[in-house]
Amino acid sequence: MLHLPILRYGKPYRSVDVSTAIHYRTRQPYVEISQANVGLIRRDLLQQHEAAAILQGFTTRELIVMAGKASGYFLNDDLPQSPQEFVESVSATTGLPWVMVRRNMDKIAGVLASMETVLMGLTRLPALDMLDTGRGEMDGRALSFFPRGNSMGVILPSNSPGVHSLWAPAIALKTPLILKPGSSEPWTPYRIIQAYIKAGVPAEVFGYYPTSHAGGAEVLRGTGRGMLFGDVAAAKAWSGDPRIEIHGPGYSKIILADDGAANWDKYLDLMVDSVANNSGRSCVNCSSIWTTGNGRELAQALAERLAKIKPTSEEDPHAAVAPLANPDVAKRISAMVDSELDADAEDLCAKVRGSERVAVYEGCTYLLPSVIHVSSKEHAMANREFGYPHVSVVQVEPHELPHCLGPTLVCTALTNDTKLHQRLLANPHIGRLNLGAISTMKISWDQPHEGNLFDHLYSRRAFQAVPELVG
C-alpha cells in the first residue's frame, strides 16, 4: 500500500500511528498516512524561528524564480509520483474525475508560475525588493513592515486541490509552512512541497503533519499566523482569533437586475459554469442567484440545463459531476435539502430529471444538481451552500439589493444600474465583486482572493529615518 510520511521540517518520519484513506470506488484501503500526535507537533514548533531565518536568507527575486521552477515540476515531474499517478491518487480518495484534478493542477501551477504578479497584487508595492529590506518608499512616503510570526499553520480541506493555491505564495513571502492536510486529500500539499524542494527551496521550511482535530488545533495555536479551511462549525470555533484567516463557506452569488433580469437568457452559460464547474465543490461556485424579474423562468431554464449532467467514469474527459467518497454523506446532504423543501421552495432540477437526487453509477454515489426556486428571501433555502452543484433562485425587489444577500465571497452583478453598482461597491460583506459577465469561478491572481495573505503575514509600522541612514 502507498504510504505518506510526516515531514518534520522536511525530514520524512514514519509514525507507528497511521490512518487509512480508502478508494471511493472499491471502498478498499488505498493509502496509509502517518499521523502526528499533539506532543510531536508542539515539540517541533519550537524550531519555527530557525525555519524563518532560513527563508530570510533568500531574496524575494530568488524565491520567485524557485516558484516558477516549482510550477513546471509540479505539472510534469515525478515527485515521487508521476503526474498521472498523482491525478489517479487524488481521484481515488476524493472522487474527483481526472479532468477536474488536471484543471486544479493547472490552477496551482499557474499561481506558482505567476508568483511575481501575485505578490505585486498582494503587496501593492512599487518594488518587491522592499520585502528583502523591510523598508522603502511609496508615493514619496517612508514605508516599513515586519513579519507577524515565524510561520503559518494551515488546516487544509479535502474538497478540491485548487484551494492549495491560496497558501502557496507564503514561501515567496518568506514564511515557513506548517500544513495539516485533509484526511482524504493529502496528495496535493505533499506534491507542492516536493516541487518547491526540487526547485531549490530548503526542505527545512516545510512541515507536513497529518493529524487529528486536536493536532490541527495545536498547529493553529502554536504558529504565529494561521489559515483554516472548514465548515461553519470549524469557522465559528476560530472566528474570534485575529491570528487565523478563515476560509469557510463562500455563499457566492449572481445578481440580475433591470437589463440583466430582462435578458437573463444571455447569461445562462455563465450561470451554468458558476454553479457546476468543479462539480460545485469550490467556495467560489455560485450557490444562489438573485434576480429582480423572471425568477421562475430563469430557474426552469437553468434546471433544464443542469438536469442533463449525468455520472460518468473518472477517465471521461467531459465528466461534469464527481461522486462523494462517502456514500452516507451524499444521503445525509440530500435528506437535509429535502427537509427544507416546501410550497415556497421547489427543486425544479429533480422535477425535470424525473429521478432522485442521489444516484448510483458503477457502485459510486453521486449528488446530481439541484435548482431550488425559492419564493421568499426569508426562506431557509434562499441562502444555503452544499458541496455539489446546488443553487437557489430568488426573486427580490430592486431596492432590497444588496442588503438581502448576507456574507458573500464572490458576487457577479449582471446589471447596468450604476446606483446598484455603487451600493455593491459600498457593501462590506462582499469579498470579490465582478461587474459584468464574469463567472464566479474566474479568479484574478493579481488581486487577493479572500483576505490578503501579505497583510495577514506582515504588519506595517510607522517609520522615519534621517536621509543619511536610508540606503
C-alpha positions as CSV (number, residue, x, y, z in Angstrom):
1,M,0.0,0.0,0.0
2,L,1.1,3.6,-0.6
3,H,2.4,5.4,2.4
4,L,2.7,9.2,3.1
5,P,5.1,10.2,5.9
6,I,5.1,13.2,8.2
7,L,7.5,15.8,7.2
8,R,9.3,17.3,10.2
9,Y,10.9,20.4,8.7
10,G,11.4,18.5,5.5
11,K,12.6,15.2,7.1
12,P,10.3,12.2,6.4
13,Y,9.1,10.5,9.6
14,R,7.1,7.3,9.7
15,S,4.8,7.1,12.6
16,V,3.5,4.0,14.4
17,D,0.1,5.7,14.4
18,V,-1.4,5.7,10.9
19,S,-4.7,6.5,9.3
20,T,-6.0,5.0,6.0
21,A,-7.8,6.7,3.2
22,I,-10.0,4.4,1.0
23,H,-10.6,4.3,-2.7
24,Y,-14.0,5.9,-3.4
25,R,-15.0,3.2,-5.9
26,T,-13.6,0.0,-4.5
27,R,-14.0,1.0,-0.8
28,Q,-10.7,-0.7,-0.1
29,P,-7.7,0.9,1.7
30,Y,-5.7,3.0,-0.8
31,V,-3.1,4.9,1.2
32,E,-1.6,4.8,4.7
33,I,-0.8,8.1,6.2
34,S,1.5,8.6,9.2
35,Q,-0.2,10.6,12.0
36,A,1.5,13.2,14.2
37,N,0.4,13.4,17.8
38,V,0.0,16.7,19.7
39,G,3.2,16.3,21.6
40,L,5.3,15.8,18.5
41,I,3.7,18.9,16.8
42,R,4.3,21.0,19.9
43,R,7.9,19.9,20.2
44,D,8.6,20.6,16.5
45,L,7.0,24.1,16.6
46,L,9.8,25.2,19.0
47,Q,12.0,25.3,15.8
48,Q,9.9,27.8,13.9
49,H,12.4,30.6,14.3
50,E,15.1,28.5,12.7
51,A,13.0,27.9,9.6
52,A,12.1,31.6,9.4
53,A,15.8,32.5,9.5
54,I,16.5,30.2,6.6
55,L,13.9,31.9,4.3
56,Q,15.1,35.3,5.3
57,G,18.5,34.4,3.8
58,F,17.0,34.4,0.3
59,T,15.9,37.4,-1.8
60,T,12.3,37.7,-2.9
61,R,13.6,37.5,-6.5
62,E,15.3,34.2,-5.8
63,L,12.2,32.7,-4.3
64,I,10.0,33.9,-7.2
65,V,12.4,32.1,-9.6
66,M,12.1,29.0,-7.5
67,A,8.3,29.2,-7.6
68,G,8.5,29.4,-11.4
69,K,10.6,26.2,-11.5
70,A,8.3,24.5,-9.0
71,S,5.4,25.2,-11.3
72,G,6.9,23.1,-14.0
73,Y,8.0,20.4,-11.6
74,F,4.5,20.2,-10.1
75,L,2.9,19.7,-13.5
76,N,5.5,17.4,-15.2
77,D,7.9,15.6,-12.8
78,D,7.9,12.5,-10.6
79,L,7.6,13.9,-7.0
80,P,7.9,10.9,-6.4
81,Q,4.6,10.1,-8.1
82,S,4.3,10.7,-11.8
83,P,1.7,13.4,-12.8
84,Q,-0.7,10.7,-13.9
85,E,-0.2,8.7,-10.7
86,F,-0.9,11.9,-8.8
87,V,-4.1,12.5,-10.8
88,E,-5.3,9.0,-10.1
89,S,-4.5,9.2,-6.4
90,V,-6.4,12.4,-5.9
91,S,-9.3,11.0,-7.8
92,A,-9.2,7.7,-5.8
93,T,-9.6,9.3,-2.4
94,T,-11.8,12.4,-3.3
95,G,-13.9,11.1,-6.2
96,L,-12.9,14.0,-8.5
97,P,-12.8,12.9,-12.2
98,W,-9.3,13.1,-13.7
99,V,-10.2,16.1,-15.9
100,M,-11.1,18.1,-12.8
101,V,-7.9,17.1,-11.0
102,R,-5.9,18.3,-14.0
103,R,-7.7,21.6,-14.1
104,N,-6.9,22.1,-10.5
105,M,-3.3,21.2,-11.2
106,D,-3.2,23.9,-13.9
107,K,-4.6,26.4,-11.4
108,I,-1.9,25.7,-8.8
109,A,0.8,25.7,-11.4
110,G,-0.5,29.0,-12.8
111,V,-0.1,30.7,-9.4
112,L,3.4,29.3,-9.0
113,A,4.4,30.5,-12.5
114,S,2.9,33.9,-11.9
115,M,4.3,34.5,-8.5
116,E,5.7,38.0,-9.2
117,T,2.3,39.1,-10.5
118,V,0.6,37.5,-7.4
119,L,3.0,39.3,-5.0
120,M,2.6,42.6,-6.7
121,G,-1.2,42.2,-6.4
122,L,-1.0,41.2,-2.7
123,T,1.6,43.8,-1.6
124,R,0.8,46.7,-3.9
125,L,4.5,47.6,-3.5
126,P,6.3,49.5,-6.3
127,A,9.3,47.1,-6.0
128,L,9.3,43.7,-4.5
129,D,12.9,44.1,-3.2
130,M,11.3,46.1,-0.4
131,L,10.4,42.7,1.0
132,D,14.1,42.0,1.5
133,T,14.9,45.2,3.3
134,G,11.6,45.6,5.2
135,R,11.5,49.2,4.2
136,G,11.2,51.5,1.2
137,E,9.4,54.5,-0.2
138,M,6.0,54.6,-1.9
139,D,4.4,57.8,-3.2
140,G,7.1,59.8,-1.5
141,R,6.4,58.4,1.9
142,A,8.6,56.1,4.0
143,L,7.3,52.6,4.5
144,S,8.3,49.7,6.8
145,F,6.8,46.4,7.7
146,F,7.7,43.2,9.6
147,P,6.5,39.6,9.8
148,R,3.8,38.9,12.3
149,G,5.1,35.4,13.1
150,N,7.7,32.8,12.4
151,S,5.5,30.5,10.4
152,M,2.0,30.0,9.1
153,G,-0.1,26.9,10.1
154,V,-2.7,25.8,7.6
155,I,-5.6,23.4,8.2
156,L,-6.4,22.1,4.8
157,P,-9.6,20.7,3.3
158,S,-10.4,17.6,1.2
159,N,-12.9,19.0,-1.2
160,S,-10.7,20.2,-4.1
161,P,-7.0,20.6,-4.8
162,G,-7.4,24.2,-6.2
163,V,-7.6,25.8,-2.7
164,H,-3.9,25.0,-2.1
165,S,-3.0,27.8,-4.5
166,L,-4.1,30.2,-1.7
167,W,-1.2,29.3,0.7
168,A,1.4,28.6,-1.9
169,P,2.7,32.3,-2.1
170,A,3.7,32.2,1.6
171,I,7.1,30.8,0.7
172,A,7.8,33.7,-1.6
173,L,6.7,35.9,1.3
174,K,9.5,34.3,3.4
175,T,7.1,32.5,5.7
176,P,7.7,28.8,6.6
177,L,4.6,26.5,6.3
178,I,3.2,24.0,8.8
179,L,0.5,22.1,7.0
180,K,-2.2,19.8,8.2
181,P,-3.6,18.0,5.1
182,G,-7.2,17.0,4.7
183,S,-7.8,13.3,5.6
184,S,-8.8,12.3,2.1
185,E,-6.7,14.8,0.1
186,P,-3.2,14.5,1.5
187,W,-1.7,14.4,-2.0
188,T,-1.6,18.0,-3.3
189,P,0.1,19.7,-0.4
190,Y,2.7,17.0,-0.4
191,R,3.4,17.4,-4.1
192,I,3.6,21.2,-3.8
193,I,6.2,20.8,-1.1
194,Q,8.2,18.3,-3.2
195,A,8.1,20.7,-6.2
196,Y,9.3,23.6,-4.1
197,I,12.2,21.5,-2.7
198,K,13.2,20.3,-6.1
199,A,13.2,23.9,-7.2
200,G,15.8,24.8,-4.5
201,V,13.7,25.9,-1.5
202,P,15.2,24.3,1.6
203,A,13.2,21.4,2.9
204,E,13.6,22.7,6.4
205,V,11.0,25.4,5.9
206,F,8.2,22.8,5.4
207,G,6.2,20.9,8.0
208,Y,3.6,18.4,6.9
209,Y,1.6,17.0,9.8
210,P,-1.3,14.7,9.1
211,T,-3.1,14.6,12.4
212,S,-6.3,14.7,14.4
213,H,-8.5,17.6,15.2
214,A,-6.6,18.1,18.4
215,G,-3.3,18.1,16.4
216,G,-4.8,20.7,14.0
217,A,-5.8,22.9,16.9
218,E,-2.2,22.7,18.2
219,V,-0.9,23.8,14.8
220,L,-3.1,26.9,14.9
221,R,-2.3,27.7,18.5
222,G,1.4,27.2,18.1
223,T,2.1,29.2,14.9
224,G,2.3,32.9,14.6
225,R,-0.3,33.1,11.9
226,G,-2.9,30.6,10.7
227,M,-5.2,29.7,7.9
228,L,-8.3,27.5,8.3
229,F,-10.4,25.8,5.7
230,G,-13.6,24.4,7.2
231,D,-17.3,24.2,7.6
232,V,-19.5,26.6,9.5
233,A,-18.7,25.0,12.9
234,A,-15.0,25.0,12.3
235,A,-15.0,28.6,11.2
236,K,-17.1,29.7,14.2
237,A,-14.7,28.0,16.6
238,W,-11.8,30.2,15.5
239,S,-13.7,33.3,14.4
240,G,-12.6,35.3,17.5
241,D,-8.8,34.7,16.9
242,P,-7.4,37.5,14.8
243,R,-4.3,35.4,14.0
244,I,-6.4,33.0,12.0
245,E,-7.6,33.7,8.4
246,I,-10.8,31.7,8.0
247,H,-12.0,30.2,4.7
248,G,-15.4,28.8,5.4
249,P,-18.4,28.5,3.1
250,G,-18.4,31.1,0.3
251,Y,-22.1,31.8,-0.3
252,S,-21.1,33.2,-3.7
253,K,-23.9,34.8,-5.7
254,I,-25.0,36.1,-9.1
255,I,-27.3,39.2,-9.2
256,L,-29.5,40.1,-12.2
257,A,-31.2,43.4,-12.1
258,D,-33.1,45.6,-14.7
259,D,-31.5,44.8,-18.1
260,G,-29.8,41.7,-16.6
261,A,-33.0,40.3,-15.3
262,A,-34.9,41.1,-18.6
263,N,-32.2,39.4,-20.7
264,W,-31.3,36.5,-18.3
265,D,-31.1,34.0,-21.1
266,K,-28.0,35.7,-22.4
267,Y,-26.2,34.7,-19.2
268,L,-27.4,31.1,-19.0
269,D,-24.0,29.6,-19.9
270,L,-22.3,31.8,-17.3
271,M,-24.7,30.7,-14.6
272,V,-24.3,27.0,-15.5
273,D,-20.5,27.4,-15.3
274,S,-20.7,29.3,-12.0
275,V,-22.9,26.6,-10.4
276,A,-21.5,23.4,-11.8
277,N,-17.8,23.9,-12.6
278,N,-15.5,21.7,-10.5
279,S,-18.6,19.7,-9.5
280,G,-19.8,22.5,-7.3
281,R,-17.0,21.8,-4.7
282,S,-15.4,25.3,-4.6
283,C,-16.2,28.2,-2.3
284,V,-16.5,30.4,-5.4
285,N,-19.2,28.2,-7.0
286,C,-22.4,30.2,-7.2
287,S,-24.9,28.9,-4.6
288,S,-27.7,31.4,-5.1
289,I,-29.0,33.6,-7.9
290,W,-30.9,36.8,-7.0
291,T,-33.0,38.4,-9.7
292,T,-35.4,41.3,-9.9
293,G,-37.5,39.6,-12.5
294,N,-38.3,36.4,-14.4
295,G,-37.2,34.3,-11.5
296,R,-39.3,31.2,-12.3
297,E,-38.4,31.2,-16.0
298,L,-34.7,31.6,-15.1
299,A,-34.9,28.7,-12.6
300,Q,-36.7,26.5,-15.0
301,A,-34.2,27.1,-17.9
302,L,-31.3,26.5,-15.5
303,A,-32.8,23.3,-14.2
304,E,-33.2,22.0,-17.7
305,R,-29.5,22.6,-18.4
306,L,-28.2,21.2,-15.2
307,A,-30.5,18.2,-15.3
308,K,-28.5,17.0,-18.3
309,I,-25.5,16.4,-16.1
310,K,-25.0,12.7,-15.6
311,P,-22.4,10.5,-13.8
312,T,-19.6,9.1,-16.0
313,S,-16.3,7.3,-15.4
314,E,-13.4,9.1,-13.8
315,E,-11.4,8.9,-17.1
316,D,-14.1,10.7,-19.1
317,P,-12.6,14.0,-20.4
318,H,-16.1,15.5,-20.3
319,A,-17.0,14.4,-16.7
320,A,-19.1,17.1,-15.1
321,V,-20.0,15.7,-11.7
322,A,-17.9,13.9,-9.1
323,P,-19.1,11.1,-6.7
324,L,-18.8,11.6,-3.0
325,A,-16.2,9.4,-1.4
326,N,-18.5,8.6,1.4
327,P,-22.0,7.4,0.2
328,D,-23.6,8.2,3.6
329,V,-22.6,11.9,3.3
330,A,-24.4,12.1,0.0
331,K,-27.5,10.7,1.5
332,R,-27.3,13.0,4.5
333,I,-26.9,16.1,2.4
334,S,-29.8,15.1,0.1
335,A,-32.0,14.5,3.1
336,M,-31.1,17.9,4.5
337,V,-32.1,19.6,1.3
338,D,-35.4,17.6,1.1
339,S,-36.2,18.6,4.7
340,E,-36.3,22.2,3.8
341,L,-38.4,21.9,0.6
342,D,-42.0,23.1,0.8
343,A,-44.6,25.1,-1.1
344,D,-42.2,28.0,-1.2
345,A,-39.0,26.1,-2.2
346,E,-39.2,23.6,-5.0
347,D,-36.3,21.6,-6.6
348,L,-37.0,22.1,-10.3
349,C,-34.0,20.1,-11.4
350,A,-35.3,17.0,-9.8
351,K,-38.7,17.6,-11.5
352,V,-37.1,17.9,-14.9
353,R,-34.8,14.9,-14.3
354,G,-37.6,12.8,-13.0
355,S,-35.3,10.9,-10.7
356,E,-33.8,11.1,-7.2
357,R,-31.0,13.5,-6.4
358,V,-28.9,10.7,-5.1
359,A,-27.7,8.4,-7.9
360,V,-25.5,5.3,-8.0
361,Y,-23.3,4.7,-11.0
362,E,-20.8,1.8,-11.2
363,G,-21.1,1.4,-7.5
364,C,-20.4,5.0,-6.7
365,T,-22.8,7.5,-5.1
366,Y,-23.4,10.9,-6.7
367,L,-25.4,14.0,-5.8
368,L,-27.0,15.3,-9.0
369,P,-27.6,19.0,-9.4
370,S,-30.3,20.9,-7.6
371,V,-32.0,24.1,-8.7
372,I,-34.3,25.4,-6.0
373,H,-36.8,28.0,-6.9
374,V,-37.5,30.0,-3.7
375,S,-40.4,32.3,-3.3
376,S,-39.1,34.4,-0.5
377,K,-35.8,35.8,0.5
378,E,-36.5,34.9,4.1
379,H,-36.8,31.2,3.3
380,A,-34.1,28.9,4.8
381,M,-33.2,27.7,1.3
382,A,-32.6,31.2,-0.1
383,N,-29.0,31.3,1.0
384,R,-27.6,27.8,1.6
385,E,-24.4,26.1,0.3
386,F,-23.7,22.5,-0.2
387,G,-20.7,20.7,-1.7
388,Y,-22.3,19.7,-5.0
389,P,-23.9,21.6,-7.9
390,H,-26.7,23.3,-5.9
391,V,-28.2,26.7,-6.5
392,S,-31.2,28.6,-5.2
393,V,-33.0,31.2,-7.4
394,V,-34.7,34.0,-5.5
395,Q,-36.7,37.0,-6.9
396,V,-36.4,40.2,-4.9
397,E,-37.3,43.9,-5.3
398,P,-34.5,46.1,-6.7
399,H,-34.4,48.2,-3.5
400,E,-33.7,45.1,-1.5
401,L,-30.3,44.6,-3.2
402,P,-27.6,44.1,-1.9
403,H,-28.7,44.2,1.7
404,C,-30.6,40.9,1.4
405,L,-27.5,39.0,0.2
406,G,-25.7,38.4,3.5
407,P,-22.0,37.4,3.6
408,T,-20.8,36.8,0.0
409,L,-17.4,35.6,-1.1
410,V,-17.9,36.4,-4.8
411,C,-20.7,38.4,-6.3
412,T,-21.2,38.7,-10.1
413,A,-23.6,41.6,-10.9
414,L,-25.3,41.4,-14.2
415,T,-26.8,44.9,-14.4
416,N,-26.2,48.3,-15.9
417,D,-27.7,50.0,-12.9
418,T,-25.0,52.4,-11.7
419,K,-26.7,53.1,-8.5
420,L,-26.8,49.4,-7.7
421,H,-23.1,49.2,-8.6
422,Q,-22.4,51.9,-6.0
423,R,-24.4,50.1,-3.4
424,L,-22.5,46.9,-4.1
425,L,-19.1,48.7,-4.0
426,A,-20.0,50.1,-0.6
427,N,-21.2,46.7,0.8
428,P,-18.6,45.4,3.3
429,H,-20.0,41.9,3.1
430,I,-18.9,41.2,-0.5
431,G,-15.3,39.8,-0.7
432,R,-14.9,39.9,-4.5
433,L,-17.1,41.9,-6.8
434,N,-17.5,41.2,-10.6
435,L,-19.4,43.9,-12.5
436,G,-20.5,42.3,-15.8
437,A,-20.5,38.9,-17.4
438,I,-17.7,37.2,-15.3
439,S,-18.2,33.7,-13.9
440,T,-17.9,33.5,-10.1
441,M,-15.3,30.8,-10.8
442,K,-12.9,33.2,-12.6
443,I,-10.1,34.2,-10.3
444,S,-7.7,37.0,-10.9
445,W,-4.5,36.2,-9.1
446,D,-3.1,39.7,-9.1
447,Q,-5.8,40.5,-6.5
448,P,-6.5,38.9,-3.1
449,H,-9.0,36.1,-3.2
450,E,-10.3,36.1,0.3
451,G,-8.4,38.3,2.7
452,N,-4.9,39.4,1.8
453,L,-2.1,37.0,2.5
454,F,0.5,39.7,2.7
455,D,-1.5,41.8,5.2
456,H,-2.1,38.6,7.1
457,L,1.6,37.7,7.4
458,Y,3.0,41.2,7.7
459,S,2.3,44.3,9.7
460,R,3.1,47.9,8.7
461,R,4.9,50.1,11.2
462,A,5.4,53.9,11.4
463,F,8.8,54.6,10.1
464,Q,11.1,57.7,9.8
465,A,14.8,58.0,9.1
466,V,17.3,60.8,8.5
467,P,18.4,60.9,4.9
468,E,22.0,59.6,5.5
469,L,20.6,56.4,7.1
470,V,18.3,55.5,4.2
471,G,20.1,53.2,1.8
